[in-house]
Amino acid sequence: MKTSVSGKRHGVMLVNPGGPGLKGLDMPVTMQDKMPKEIREQYDLIGFDPAAWAKAARSRAV
């Protein structure tokens, strides 16, 4: 999620969901109201899924 104030931009901030199995791709969007305004203005927020849970297809052991 890009900062809305490009003149104040300092870089990017990676948001890690923490524990195993948690999804993080949408985390910057879902957390934007909880983050201080200064953070939202100065950093592009990046979310990711450490274990690719959101995009993983279900599989079964054979």
Secondary structure, 3 states (H helix, E strand, C coil): CCCCCHHHCCEEEEECCCCCCCCCCCHHHHHCCCCCHHHHHHEEEEECCCCCCCCCCCCCCC
